[in-house]
Amino acid sequence: MRRVKQIILSTILLTIFSVSAHAQCAMCRGTLESSVAGGDTTTASNLNIGILYLFVAPYILFAVLGYFWYRTSKRNGQKNKALSSITG
């Protein structure tokens, strides 16, 4: 229980004292503004695809880990059930 309280407190403190950051570096922003102003939207489109790729990757990782965790716990539950039926 103490560990859970530490995690919750750490999360709250990190959320409260977080530092705001700009979404893009100056070079990326300048390149995008000049390419869009010139009528070329492929650079902006490619950057958006890259952002989506980076955004989705952690969710896929957590989904795969969650699946393996579920599968392992289900197998362990079946083993425990089989052992309890044998031992009476």
Summary of the structure (lengths in Angstrom):
residues: 88
radius of gyration: 23.9
end to end distance: 33.3
largest distance: 77.9
contacts: 157
relative contact order: 0.05
helix: 83%
strand: 0%
